[in-house]
Amino acid sequence: MLTGYSFFVLFSFNIKSAAKLFILLSDFNKFGKPPKFDERNEQLNRFSRYHYIYINLASFAFLSVTNIFKSHQCIKENQEYNFNEVCGLITNAWLPFDIDYFPLKQIYATLQVFSIFYVYVTAGTVTWLVVEVVEHISVRIDHIKHLFTSALKEKDPEEMKRNFRFAVQYHSWFLELEDELNKSFSIPMFSMMLLGAPILGCAAFGYMEVTGANSLLVICLSWFNALALVSFGGQRLINENLTIAEEIYNSKWVDVAPILGKDIIIILTRCQKPMKLRAAAFGVMNHAMIVSVSRAAYSYLNILRASSK
């Protein structure tokens, strides 16, 4: 839960950069609206609703397998083993004062339930926000590719130069979005990657060692899903950026080389450095990142299993 708090609190520190990024992505005055933007936007809105339902169901699933519905078992274990656990809470509580009486225990349990939904639903929404931004950028990339290829098909040399330079301006503006993207999400991504491995390792260990610890399985699956979402989103961002150079290279650029030869070479060279979603100093969000986190989580799991023997 503390990790979930840190994730969206760190995002809130950079909310101004995120707002600036969203404003830039929503501005179609200078370069026009990308083709099929409305169709893709409607599709993303539908997926967003599905994801919101998913994170609420995941939070409820976590809640349903916690100790809050195991009061009778908890009371029985207290009597049998002479424990002093406070029954009827989501997780065990160790406090310097007694809360095992009405209404303090009920108030504390209500705060726990609220925190579960508030933290995990909010953190899940921020994670999905990364995916939506990447998809919006993908729409912009398709538009840029269309402008480049259309310009190279022009018969009139002057019109070709004008349209091509307009596409170059669009591409230059587009590349500047990388700074705002990383200002908005790099620190939350860093906390997610840094803490993801120990969370996955500890949750997997707890589920394997403790009978009936289904809440740990829900945590493990939810965190891995969030890590996979942002890692695959980061890889998609890289792949889509590289397709700009491929689109230009596969066009009939040789026929117009006498007119735009130097410009094409500069653009092809610039496109070899794609836009990247970074996790601060931790690295780049891509397929390799999810593999690295999974390997680190497995190492934590092995260490815990070795130390418990």
PAZAPA-4460 file (N, C-alpha, C; in steps of 0.05 Angstrom, whole numbers, plus 32768, in hexadecimal, padded with zeros to 4 digits):
% residues 309
    n_x    n_y    n_z   ca_x   ca_y   ca_z    c_x    c_y    c_z   seq   type   mol
   8010   7FE8   8000   8000   8000   8000   8011   8019   8000     1      M     A
   8027   8018   8010   8039   802F   8010   8045   8034   7FF5     2      L     A
   804A   801F   7FE6   8055   8021   7FCB   8041   802F   7FB8     3      T     A
   8027   8027   7FBB   8012   8034   7FAC   8010   8051   7FB2     4      G     A
   8012   8058   7FCC   8012   8074   7FD4   8029   8083   7FC6     5      Y     A
   8041   8078   7FC8   8059   8085   7FBD   8056   8089   7F9F     6      S     A
   8049   8076   7F92   8047   8077   7F74   8037   808F   7F6B     7      F     A
   801E   8092   7F76   800F   80A9   7F6D   8015   80C3   7F7A     8      F     A
   8022   80C2   7F92   802C   80DB   7F9F   8042   80E7   7F8E     9      V     A
   8055   80D6   7F85   806B   80E0   7F74   8060   80EA   7F59    10      L     A
   804B   80DE   7F4F   803E   80E8   7F37   8032   8104   7F3B    11      F     A
   8025   8107   7F53   8018   8121   7F59   802D   8138   7F5B    12      S     A
   8046   8131   7F62   805A   8146   7F63   8060   8152   7F47    13      F     A
   805B   8142   7F32   8061   814A   7F17   8047   814F   7F07    14      N     A
   8032   8155   7F15   8018   8157   7F08   8017   816E   7EF4    15      I     A
   8027   8183   7EF9   8028   819A   7EE6   8034   8191   7ECB    16      K     A
   8049   8181   7ECD   8055   8177   7EB4   8041   8165   7EA5    17      S     A
   8032   8154   7EB4   801E   8143   7EA8   8008   8153   7E9B    18      A     A
   8000   8168   7EA8   7FEB   817A   7E9D   7FF5   8187   7E83    19      A     A
   800E   8190   7E83   8019   819C   7E6B   801B   8188   7E55    20      K     A
   8022   8170   7E5B   8024   815B   7E46   8008   8156   7E3A    21      L     A
   7FF4   8154   7E4B   7FD9   814F   7E41   7FCE   8166   7E30    22      F     A
   7FD5   817F   7E38   7FCD   8196   7E28   7FDB   8195   7E0C    23      I     A
   7FF4   818E   7E0C   8003   818D   7DF2   7FF7   8177   7DE0    24      L     A
   7FF1   8160   7DEC   7FE6   814B   7DDC   7FCA   8151   7DD2    25      L     A
   7FBC   8162   7DE0   7FA0   8169   7DD8   7F9E   8181   7DC5    26      S     A
   7FB5   818D   7DBE   7FB6   81A4   7DAD   7FB9   819B   7D90    27      D     A
   7FA4   81A0   7D80   7FA5   8199   7D63   7FA5   81B2   7D51    28      F     A
   7FA9   81C9   7D5D   7FA7   81E2   7D4D   7FBD   81E4   7D38    29      N     A
   7FD5   81DE   7D40   7FEC   81E2   7D2E   7FF0   81CC   7D19    30      K     A
   7FED   81B3   7D21   7FF3   819D   7D0F   7FDA   818D   7D07    31      F     A
   7FC3   8194   7D12   7FAB   8186   7D0A   7FA6   816D   7D1B    32      G     A
   7F8D   8164   7D19   7F86   814B   7D27   7F8F   8133   7D17    33      K     A
   7F9B   811F   7D24   7FA4   8107   7D16   7F8D   80F7   7D0B    34      P     A
   7F90   80EA   7CF5   7F7B   80D9   7CEA   7F74   80C3   7CFE    35      P     A
   7F5B   80BC   7CFF   7F50   80A7   7D11   7F55   80AD   7D2E    36      K     A
   7F5A   80C7   7D35   7F5E   80CD   7D51   7F45   80C8   7D62    37      F     A
   7F2E   80D1   7D57   7F15   80CD   7D66   7F0F   80AF   7D6A    38      D     A
   7F14   809F   7D56   7F0F   8083   7D58   7F21   8076   7D6D    39      E     A
   7F3B   807D   7D6D   7F4E   8072   7D81   7F47   807D   7D9D    40      R     A
   7F3F   8096   7D9F   7F38   80A1   7DB9   7F20   8093   7DC5    41      N     A
   7F0C   808D   7DB4   7EF5   807F   7DBE   7EFC   8063   7DC7    42      E     A
   7F0E   8056   7DB9   7F17   803B   7DC0   7F26   803C   7DDB    43      Q     A
   7F37   8050   7DDF   7F46   8053   7DF8   7F33   8059   7E0F    44      L     A
   7F1F   8069   7E0A   7F0C   806F   7E1F   7EFD   8056   7E28    45      N     A
   7EF7   8045   7E15   7EEA   802B   7E1C   7EFC   8019   7E2C    46      R     A
   7F16   8017   7E24   7F29   8007   7E33   7F2E   8013   7E4E    47      F     A
   7F2D   802E   7E51   7F31   803A   7E6B   7F1B   8032   7E7E    48      S     A
   7F02   8031   7E74   7EEC   8028   7E85   7EF0   800B   7E8E    49      R     A
   7EFA   7FFA   7E7B   7EFF   7FDE   7E82   7F15   7FDD   7E98    50      Y     A
   7F2A   7FED   7E94   7F40   7FEC   7EA8   7F37   7FF7   7EC3    51      H     A
   7F26   800B   7EC3   7F1C   8015   7EDD   7F0B   8000   7EEB    52      Y     A
   7EFB   7FF1   7EDC   7EEC   7FDB   7EE8   7EFF   7FC6   7EF3    53      I     A
   7F14   7FC0   7EE3   7F28   7FAC   7EEB   7F35   7FB3   7F06    54      Y     A
   7F3F   7FCC   7F08   7F4D   7FD3   7F21   7F3B   7FD4   7F39    55      I     A
   7F22   7FDB   7F35   7F0F   7FDA   7F4B   7F09   7FBD   7F53    56      N     A
   7F06   7FAB   7F3F   7F02   7F8F   7F45   7F1A   7F83   7F52    57      L     A
   7F32   7F8B   7F49   7F4B   7F81   7F55   7F4D   7F8A   7F72    58      A     A
   7F45   7FA3   7F78   7F46   7FAD   7F93   7F32   7F9E   7FA4    59      S     A
   7F1A   7F99   7F99   7F06   7F8A   7FA8   7F0F   7F6D   7FAC    60      F     A
   7F1C   7F61   7F98   7F27   7F46   7F9B   7F3B   7F44   7FB1    61      A     A
   7F4D   7F58   7FB2   7F61   7F59   7FC8   7F53   7F5C   7FE3    62      F     A
   7F3E   7F6D   7FE4   7F2F   7F71   7FFD   7F21   7F58   8006    63      L     A
   7F16   7F49   7FF2   7F06   7F31   7FF9   7F16   7F1A   8004    64      S     A
   7F30   7F19   7FFE   7F40   7F03   8008   7F52   7F0A   8020    65      V     A
   7F4D   7F22   802B   7F5D   7F2B   8042   7F50   7F22   805B    66      T     A
   7F5C   7F2A   8072   7F52   7F20   808C   7F38   7F2C   8095    67      N     A
   7F2E   7F40   8086   7F15   7F4D   808E   7EFD   7F3A   808E    68      I     A
   7EFF   7F26   807D   7EE9   7F12   807C   7EF1   7EF8   8089    69      F     A
   7F05   7EF9   809A   7F0F   7EE1   80A8   7F0F   7EE5   80C6    70      K     A
   7EFB   7EF4   80D0   7EFB   7EFB   80ED   7EF8   7EE2   80FE    71      S     A
   7EE7   7ECF   80F6   7EE3   7EB7   8106   7EFC   7EA6   8108    72      H     A
   7F0B   7EA4   80F1   7F24   7E95   80F1   7F39   7EA4   8103    73      Q     A
   7F39   7EBE   8101   7F4C   7ECE   8111   7F46   7ECA   812F    74      C     A
   7F2D   7ECC   8137   7F25   7EC8   8153   7F2D   7EAD   815D    75      I     A
   7F29   7E99   814C   7F2F   7E7D   8153   7F4E   7E7A   8157    76      K     A
   7F5E   7E86   8146   7F7B   7E84   8148   7F84   7E93   8161    77      E     A
   7F78   7EAA   8168   7F7F   7EB9   8180   7F7B   7EA8   8199    78      N     A
   7F64   7E99   8199   7F5E   7E88   81B0   7F70   7E70   81B1    79      Q     A
   7F76   7E64   819A   7F85   7E4C   8199   7FA3   7E50   819E    80      E     A
   7FAE   7E66   8194   7FCB   7E6B   8196   7FD2   7E82   81A8    81      Y     A
   7FBE   7E8C   81B5   7FC1   7EA3   81C8   7FCD   7EBB   81BA    82      N     A
   7FC3   7EC1   81A2   7FCB   7ED9   8193   7FBA   7EF1   819D    83      F     A
   7FC3   7F09   8195   7FB5   7F21   819C   7FAF   7F32   8183    84      N     A
   7FAA   7F24   816D   7FA5   7F33   8154   7F89   7F40   8155    85      E     A
   7F87   7F58   8148   7F6D   7F65   8146   7F5F   7F5A   812E    86      V     A
   7F49   7F4C   8132   7F3B   7F3F   811D   7F27   7F52   810F    87      C     A
   7F21   7F4C   80F5   7F0F   7F5C   80E6   7F1B   7F73   80D7    88      G     A
   7F36   7F74   80D5   7F44   7F88   80C6   7F4E   7F7C   80AC    89      L     A
   7F55   7F8D   8099   7F60   7F84   807F   7F7B   7F77   8083    90      I     A
   7F8C   7F85   8092   7FA7   7F7A   8098   7FAC   7F7D   80B6    91      T     A
   7FBF   7F6E   80BF   7FC6   7F6F   80DC   7FD0   7F8B   80E3    92      N     A
   7FC9   7F94   80FA   7FD0   7FAF   8104   7FDF   7FAD   811E    93      A     A
   7FF7   7FBA   811E   8007   7FBC   8137   8009   7FD9   813E    94      W     A
   7FF9   7FE1   8152   7FF8   7FFD   815B   7FFF   7FFF   8178    95      L     A
   8009   8017   8180   8010   801A   819C   7FF9   801D   81AF    96      P     A
   7FE0   801B   81A5   7FC9   801D   81B6   7FB4   8008   81AC    97      F     A
   7FA1   8002   81BD   7F8D   7FED   81B7   7F77   7FF9   81A6    98      D     A
   7F70   7FEC   8190   7F5A   7FF4   817F   7F44   7FDF   817D    99      I     A
   7F47   7FCA   818D   7F34   7FB3   818A   7F1B   7FB8   819B   100      D     A
   7F0D   7FCE   8194   7EF3   7FD3   81A1   7EE3   7FE6   818F   101      Y     A
   7EC9   7FE6   8192   7EB7   7FF7   8183   7EB8   8013   818D   102      F     A
   7EB9   8028   817C   7EB8   8027   815E   7ED4   802A   8152   103      P     A
   7EEA   802A   8162   7F04   8030   8157   7F0D   801B   8143   104      L     A
   7F07   8001   8148   7F0F   7FED   8135   7F00   7FF0   811B   105      K     A
   7EE6   7FF7   811C   7ED6   7FFA   8103   7EE0   8012   80F3   106      Q     A
   7EE8   8027   8101   7EF2   803F   80F4   7F0D   8039   80E6   107      I     A
   7F1E   802A   80F4   7F38   8022   80E9   7F34   8010   80D0   108      Y     A
   7F21   7FFD   80D2   7F1C   7FEB   80BC   7F11   7FFA   80A4   109      A     A
   7F00   800E   80A9   7EF5   801F   8093   7F0B   802E   8085   110      T     A
   7F1E   8039   8095   7F34   8047   8089   7F45   8035   8078   111      L     A
   7F49   801C   8081   7F58   8009   8072   7F4A   8003   8057   112      Q     A
   7F30   7FFF   8057   7F21   7FF9   803F   7F23   8011   802B   113      V     A
   7F20   8029   8036   7F22   8041   8025   7F3E   8043   8019   114      F     A
   7F52   803E   8029   7F6E   8040   8020   7F73   802C   8009   115      S     A
   7F69   8014   800C   7F6D   7FFF   7FF8   7F63   8009   7FDD   116      I     A
   7F4A   8013   7FDC   7F3E   801C   7FC3   7F4C   8035   7FB9   117      F     A
   7F51   8048   7FCC   7F5C   8061   7FC4   7F78   805E   7FB8   118      Y     A
   7F89   804E   7FC5   7FA4   804B   7FBD   7FA6   803A   7FA3   119      V     A
   7F9A   8023   7FA3   7F9E   8011   7F8C   7F8F   801B   7F73   120      Y     A
   7F77   8026   7F77   7F69   8030   7F60   7F77   8048   7F54   121      V     A
   7F81   805A   7F65   7F8F   8071   7F5B   7FAA   806A   7F4D   122      T     A
   7FB9   8058   7F5A   7FD2   804F   7F4E   7FCD   8040   7F34   123      A     A
   7FB8   8030   7F33   7FB1   8023   7F1A   7FA9   8036   7F04   124      G     A
   7F9B   804B   7F0B   7F93   8060   7EF8   7FAB   806E   7EEC   125      T     A
   7FBF   8075   7EFD   7FD7   8082   7EF3   7FE6   806F   7EE0   126      V     A
   7FE7   8056   7EE7   7FF4   8042   7ED5   7FE7   8041   7EBA   127      T     A
   7FCD   8041   7EBA   7FBE   8040   7EA0   7FC2   805B   7E91   128      W     A
   7FC6   8070   7EA0   7FCB   808A   7E93   7FE4   808A   7E81   129      L     A
   7FF8   807B   7E8A   8011   8078   7E7A   800A   806B   7E60   130      V     A
   7FFA   8056   7E61   7FF2   8047   7E49   7FE3   8059   7E36   131      V     A
   7FD0   8069   7E41   7FC0   807B   7E30   7FD2   8090   7E22   132      E     A
   7FE5   809B   7E31   7FF7   80AF   7E25   8007   80A3   7E0E   133      V     A
   8011   808A   7E12   8020   807D   7DFD   800F   8078   7DE5   134      V     A
   7FF6   8070   7DE9   7FE4   806C   7DD2   7FDE   8086   7DC3   135      E     A
   7FDB   809C   7DD2   7FD7   80B6   7DC5   7FEF   80BE   7DB5   136      H     A
   8007   80BA   7DC0   801F   80BF   7DB1   8021   80AE   7D98   137      I     A
   8018   8095   7D9A   8017   8084   7D83   8006   808F   7D6C   138      S     A
   7FEF   809B   7D74   7FDE   80A8   7D60   7FED   80BF   7D52   139      V     A
   7FFB   80CF   7D62   800B   80E5   7D57   8021   80DA   7D44   140      R     A
   802D   80C4   7D4B   8042   80B9   7D3A   8036   80B0   7D1F   141      I     A
   801F   80A4   7D1F   8011   809C   7D06   800C   80B5   7CF5   142      D     A
   8004   80CB   7D02   7FFF   80E4   7CF3   8019   80EE   7CE6   143      H     A
   802F   80EE   7CF5   8049   80F7   7CEB   8052   80E6   7CD3   144      I     A
   804F   80CC   7CD5   8056   80BB   7CBF   8046   80C1   7CA6   145      K     A
   802C   80C6   7CAB   801B   80CC   7C94   8023   80E6   7C87   146      H     A
   802B   80FA   7C96   8034   8114   7C8B   804E   8111   7C7B   147      L     A
   8061   8101   7C86   807A   80FD   7C77   8075   80EF   7C5D   148      F     A
   8067   80D9   7C5D   8062   80CA   7C45   8052   80DA   7C30   149      T     A
   803F   80EA   7C3A   802F   80FA   7C28   8040   810F   7C1A   150      S     A
   8053   811B   7C2A   8064   8130   7C1F   8076   8124   7C0A   151      A     A
   8081   810C   7C0E   8093   8100   7BFB   8085   80F7   7BE1   152      L     A
   806A   80F6   7BE2   805B   80EE   7BCA   8053   8106   7BB9   153      K     A
   8059   811E   7BC3   8051   8136   7BB4   8062   8138   7B9A   154      E     A
   8054   8141   7B85   8061   8145   7B6B   806F   8160   7B68   155      K     A
   8063   8174   7B74   806F   818F   7B73   8086   8191   7B87   156      D     A
   809E   8198   7B7F   80B5   8199   7B91   80B1   81AD   7BA8   157      P     A
   80A6   81C4   7BA2   80A2   81D9   7BB7   808D   81CF   7BCB   158      E     A
   8078   81C3   7BC2   8063   81B9   7BD4   806F   81A2   7BE5   159      E     A
   8080   8192   7BD8   808D   817C   7BE7   809E   8187   7BFD   160      M     A
   80AF   819B   7BF7   80C0   81A7   7C0C   80AF   81B3   7C23   161      K     A
   8099   81C1   7C1B   8089   81CE   7C30   807C   81B9   7C42   162      R     A
   8070   81A4   7C36   8063   818F   7C46   8077   817F   7C57   163      N     A
   808E   817A   7C4B   80A2   816A   7C5A   80AD   817A   7C72   164      F     A
   80B2   8194   7C6E   80BB   81A4   7C84   80A6   81A8   7C9A   165      R     A
   808D   81A8   7C92   8077   81A8   7CA5   8077   818F   7CB6   166      F     A
   807C   8178   7CA9   807E   815E   7CB7   8096   815E   7CCA   167      A     A
   80AC   816A   7CC1   80C4   816C   7CD2   80BF   817D   7CEB   168      V     A
   80B0   8193   7CE8   80A9   81A4   7CFF   8097   8194   7D12   169      Q     A
   8085   8185   7D07   8073   8174   7D18   8084   8160   7D27   170      Y     A
   8097   8154   7D1A   80A8   813F   7D26   80B9   814C   7D3C   171      H     A
   80C4   8163   7D37   80D4   8171   7D4B   80C4   8178   7D64   172      S     A
   80AB   8182   7D5F   8099   8188   7D76   8093   816F   7D85   173      W     A
   808E   815A   7D77   8087   8140   7D83   809E   8136   7D95   174      F     A
   80B7   8138   7D8C   80CD   812E   7D9C   80D1   813D   7DB6   175      L     A
   80C8   8156   7DB7   80CA   8166   7DD0   80B7   815B   7DE5   176      E     A
   80A4   814B   7DDE   8091   813F   7DF2   809F   812C   7E04   177      L     A
   80B6   8122   7DFC   80C4   810E   7E0C   80CB   8119   7E28   178      E     A
   80D4   8132   7E28   80DB   813E   7E42   80C3   8140   7E55   179      D     A
   80AD   8149   7E4A   8095   814B   7E5B   808B   8130   7E63   180      E     A
   808D   811D   7E52   8085   8101   7E58   8095   80F6   7E70   181      L     A
   80AF   80FA   7E6F   80C0   80EF   7E85   80BF   8100   7E9E   182      N     A
   80BA   811A   7E9B   80B5   812B   7EB3   809C   8121   7EC2   183      K     A
   8088   8118   7EB3   806F   8110   7EBF   8070   80F4   7ECB   184      S     A
   807F   80E1   7EBE   807C   80C5   7EC6   8096   80B7   7ECE   185      F     A
   80AD   80C4   7ECA   80C6   80B5   7ECF   80CA   80AE   7EED   186      S     A
   80C3   80C1   7EFF   80C7   80BB   7F1C   80B3   80A6   7F26   187      I     A
   8099   80A8   7F1F   8087   8092   7F26   8090   8077   7F1A   188      P     A
   809A   8077   7F02   80A3   805E   7EF6   80BB   8053   7F05   189      M     A
   80CD   8066   7F0E   80E4   805D   7F1E   80DB   8050   7F38   190      F     A
   80C8   805B   7F46   80BF   804F   7F5F   80B1   8035   7F5A   191      S     A
   80A3   8033   7F44   8095   801A   7F3D   80A9   8004   7F37   192      M     A
   80BE   800A   7F28   80D1   7FF5   7F21   80E3   7FEE   7F39   193      M     A
   80EA   8002   7F49   80FC   7FFD   7F60   80EE   7FEC   7F75   194      L     A
   80D5   7FF1   7F7A   80C6   7FE3   7F8F   80B7   7FCB   7F84   195      L     A
   80B5   7FC9   7F6A   80A5   7FB3   7F5E   80B2   7F98   7F64   196      G     A
   80CC   7F96   7F62   80DA   7F7C   7F66   80D6   7F72   7F82   197      A     A
   80DC   7F82   7F97   80D8   7F77   7FB2   80BB   7F71   7FB9   198      P     A
   80A8   7F81   7FAD   808C   7F7B   7FB2   8084   7F61   7FA6   199      I     A
   808C   7F5C   7F8D   8085   7F43   7F80   8093   7F2B   7F8E   200      L     A
   80AC   7F2E   7F95   80BA   7F19   7FA3   80AE   7F12   7FBE   201      G     A
   80A9   7F27   7FCE   809E   7F22   7FE9   8081   7F17   7FE7   202      C     A
   8071   7F21   7FD4   8056   7F18   7FD2   8055   7EFA   7FC9   203      A     A
   8067   7EF4   7FB6   8068   7ED8   7FAC   8072   7EC5   7FC3   204      A     A
   8085   7ECF   7FD3   808F   7EBE   7FE9   8079   7EBA   7FFE   205      F     A
   806B   7ED0   8005   8055   7ECD   8018   803F   7EBB   800F   206      G     A
   8038   7EBC   7FF5   8023   7EAA   7FEB   802C   7E8D   7FEC   207      Y     A
   8046   7E88   7FE6   8050   7E6D   7FE6   8053   7E61   8002   208      M     A
   8058   7E72   8015   805F   7E68   8030   8047   7E68   8043   209      E     A
   8034   7E7A   803E   801D   7E7D   8051   8004   7E72   8044   210      V     A
   7FF7   7E60   8051   7FDF   7E54   8047   7FC8   7E68   8048   211      T     A
   7FBA   7E6A   8031   7FA3   7E7C   8030   7FAA   7E9A   802C   212      G     A
   7FC3   7EA0   8025   7FCB   7EBC   8022   7FC4   7EC5   8005   213      A     A
   7FAA   7EC4   7FFF   7FA1   7ECA   7FE4   7FA4   7EE8   7FDD   214      N     A
   7FA4   7EF9   7FF2   7FA7   7F16   7FED   7FC3   7F1C   7FE1   215      S     A
   7FD7   7F0C   7FE9   7FF2   7F10   7FDE   7FF3   7F08   7FC1   216      L     A
   7FE3   7EF4   7FB9   7FE2   7EED   7F9D   7FD5   7F03   7F8C   217      L     A
   7FC0   7F0F   7F97   7FB3   7F26   7F89   7FC7   7F3D   7F86   218      V     A
   7FD6   7F43   7F9B   7FEA   7F58   7F99   7FFF   7F52   7F84   219      I     A
   8009   7F3A   7F84   801D   7F31   7F71   8014   7F34   7F54   220      C     A
   7FFC   7F2A   7F4E   7FF1   7F2C   7F33   7FEB   7F48   7F2B   221      L     A
   7FE0   7F58   7F3D   7FDA   7F74   7F37   7FF3   7F84   7F31   222      S     A
   8008   7F81   7F41   8020   7F90   7F3D   802E   7F87   7F23   223      W     A
   802E   7F6D   7F1D   803B   7F64   7F05   802B   7F6F   7EEC   224      F     A
   8011   7F70   7EEE   8001   7F7B   7ED8   8008   7F98   7ED4   225      N     A
   800B   7FA8   7EE9   8012   7FC4   7EE7   802D   7FC7   7EDB   226      A     A
   8041   7FB7   7EE4   805C   7FB9   7ED9   805C   7FB2   7EBB   227      L     A
   804C   7F9D   7EB4   804B   7F95   7E98   803F   7FAB   7E87   228      A     A
   802A   7FB8   7E91   801D   7FCD   7E81   8030   7FE4   7E7A   229      L     A
   803E   7FEE   7E8E   8050   8005   7E89   8069   7FFC   7E79   230      V     A
   8072   7FE4   7E7D   808A   7FDA   7E6E   8083   7FD6   7E51   231      S     A
   806D   7FC9   7E4C   8065   7FC5   7E30   805D   7FE0   7E23   232      F     A
   8052   7FF2   7E32   804C   800D   7E28   8065   801B   7E20   233      G     A
   807A   801A   7E30   8094   8026   7E2A   80A1   801A   7E11   234      G     A
   809F   8000   7E0F   80AA   7FF2   7DF7   809A   7FFA   7DDE   235      Q     A
   8080   7FFD   7DE0   8070   8005   7DC9   8077   8021   7DC1   236      R     A
   807D   8033   7DD4   8086   804E   7DCE   809F   804E   7DBD   237      L     A
   80B2   803E   7DC4   80CC   803C   7DB5   80C7   8031   7D99   238      I     A
   80B7   801B   7D98   80B2   800E   7D7E   80A4   8021   7D6A   239      N     A
   8090   802F   7D75   8080   8041   7D64   8091   8058   7D59   240      E     A
   80A3   8062   7D6A   80B5   8078   7D61   80C7   806F   7D4A   241      N     A
   80D1   8056   7D4C   80E3   804C   7D37   80D5   8048   7D1D   242      L     A
   80BB   8045   7D1D   80AC   8041   7D04   80AC   805A   7CF2   243      T     A
   80B2   8071   7CFE   80B2   808A   7CED   80C9   8087   7CD9   244      I     A
   80E1   807F   7CE2   80F7   807C   7CCF   80F1   8066   7CBB   245      A     A
   80E5   8050   7CC4   80DE   803B   7CB2   80CB   8044   7C9C   246      E     A
   80B7   8054   7CA4   80A3   805E   7C91   80B0   806F   7C7C   247      E     A
   80C2   8081   7C84   80D0   8093   7C71   80E2   8083   7C5F   248      I     A
   80F1   8070   7C6B   8104   8060   7C5B   80F6   804F   7C46   249      Y     A
   80DE   8044   7C4D   80D0   8033   7C3B   80C1   8043   7C25   250      N     A
   80C0   805D   7C28   80B3   806D   7C13   80C6   8072   7BFC   251      S     A
   80BD   8080   7BE8   80CE   8084   7BD0   80E0   809D   7BD4   252      K     A
   80F0   809C   7BE9   8100   80B3   7BF0   8118   80B6   7BDC   253      W     A
   811F   80A0   7BCF   8135   80A1   7BBB   812E   80B4   7BA4   254      V     A
   8115   80B3   7B9D   810C   80C3   7B86   810D   80E1   7B8C   255      D     A
   810B   80E8   7BA5   810B   8105   7BAC   8125   810D   7BBA   256      V     A
   8139   80FB   7BB9   8153   8101   7BC7   8160   811B   7BBD   257      A     A
   815E   8121   7BA3   816A   813B   7B9A   815D   8153   7BA6   258      P     A
   8144   8151   7BAF   8135   8167   7BBA   8138   8169   7BD8   259      I     A
   8135   8151   7BE6   8134   8151   7C03   8148   813D   7C0F   260      L     A
   815E   8139   7C00   8171   8125   7C08   817C   8129   7C24   261      G     A
   8187   8141   7C2A   8193   8147   7C44   817D   8146   7C5A   262      K     A
   8166   8151   7C54   8150   8151   7C68   8148   8135   7C70   263      D     A
   8146   8124   7C5C   813E   8108   7C62   8154   80FA   7C73   264      I     A
   816D   80FE   7C6C   8183   80F1   7C7B   8182   80FB   7C98   265      I     A
   817E   8115   7C9D   817D   811F   7CB8   8165   8113   7CC8   266      I     A
   814E   8111   7CBB   8137   8106   7CC8   813B   80E8   7CCE   267      I     A
   8146   80DA   7CBB   814B   80BD   7CC0   815E   80B9   7CD7   268      L     A
   8173   80CA   7CD8   8186   80C8   7CEE   8179   80CF   7D09   269      T     A
   8169   80E4   7D09   815C   80ED   7D22   8148   80D7   7D2C   270      R     A
   813C   80C9   7D1A   8128   80B5   7D22   8134   809D   7D2E   271      C     A
   814F   809A   7D2C   815C   8083   7D39   815D   8085   7D57   272      Q     A
   8157   809C   7D62   8156   80A0   7D7F   8139   80A4   7D87   273      K     A
   812C   808E   7D8E   810F   8090   7D94   8109   809D   7DAF   274      P     A
   80F0   80A5   7DB1   80E6   80AF   7DCB   80E4   8097   7DDE   275      M     A
   80EC   809D   7DF8   80EC   8087   7E0C   80DF   8090   7E26   276      K     A
   80D0   807E   7E32   80C5   8082   7E4C   80D9   8077   7E60   277      L     A
   80E4   8088   7E72   80F9   8080   7E84   80EF   807D   7EA1   278      R     A
   80FC   806C   7EAF   80F7   8069   7ECC   810E   8077   7EDB   279      A     A
   8111   8091   7ED6   8127   80A1   7EE2   8141   8093   7EDD   280      A     A
   8151   808F   7EF2   816C   8083   7EEE   816A   8065   7EED   281      A     A
   8152   8059   7EEF   814F   803C   7EF0   8152   8030   7ED4   282      F     A
   814B   803F   7EC0   814D   8035   7EA5   8136   803E   7E93   283      G     A
   8132   802F   7E7E   811D   8035   7E6A   8107   8021   7E6D   284      V     A
   80EE   802A   7E6B   80D7   8018   7E6D   80D4   8009   7E52   285      M     A
   80DA   7FEF   7E53   80D8   7FDF   7E3B   80D5   7FC1   7E43   286      N     A
   80D7   7FAF   7E30   80D5   7F93   7E36   80EB   7F8A   7E49   287      H     A
   8103   7F95   7E45   8119   7F8D   7E56   8115   7F94   7E73   288      A     A
   8106   7FAA   7E78   8101   7FB3   7E93   80F0   7F9F   7EA2   289      M     A
   80DB   7F95   7E96   80C9   7F81   7EA4   80D8   7F67   7EA9   290      I     A
   80EB   7F60   7E97   80FB   7F48   7E9B   810E   7F4D   7EB3   291      V     A
   811A   7F64   7EB5   812D   7F6B   7ECB   811E   7F6B   7EE5   292      S     A
   8106   7F76   7EE6   80F7   7F77   7EFF   80EF   7F5B   7F07   293      V     A
   80E7   7F4B   7EF4   80DF   7F2F   7EFA   80F6   7F1F   7F05   294      S     A
   810E   7F23   7EF9   8126   7F15   7F03   812D   7F1E   7F1F   295      R     A
   812B   7F38   7F24   8130   7F42   7F3F   811C   7F37   7F53   296      A     A
   8103   7F36   7F4B   80EE   7F2B   7F5D   80F3   7F0D   7F63   297      A     A
   80FC   7EFF   7F4F   8103   7EE2   7F54   811B   7EE0   7F67   298      Y     A
   812E   7EF2   7F65   8145   7EF2   7F77   813C   7EF7   7F94   299      S     A
   8129   7F0B   7F98   811E   7F10   7FB2   8110   7EF7   7FBD   300      Y     A
   8101   7EEA   7FAC   80F3   7ED2   7FB4   8106   7EBC   7FBD   301      L     A
   811B   7EB7   7FAE   812F   7EA3   7FB6   813D   7EAA   7FD0   302      N     A
   8144   7EC4   7FD4   8151   7ECC   7FED   813E   7EC7   8004   303      I     A
   8125   7ECE   8002   8112   7ECA   8018   810E   7EAC   801D   304      L     A
   810D   7E9C   8009   8109   7E7F   800D   8122   7E73   801A   305      R     A
   8139   7E7C   8012   8152   7E71   801E   8155   7E7A   803B   306      A     A
   814D   7E92   8041   8150   7E9C   805D   813B   7E90   806F   307      S     A
   8125   7E86   8064   810F   7E7B   8075   8114   7E5E   807C   308      S     A
   8128   7E51   8070   812D   7E35   8076   813D   7E32   8090   309      K     A
***
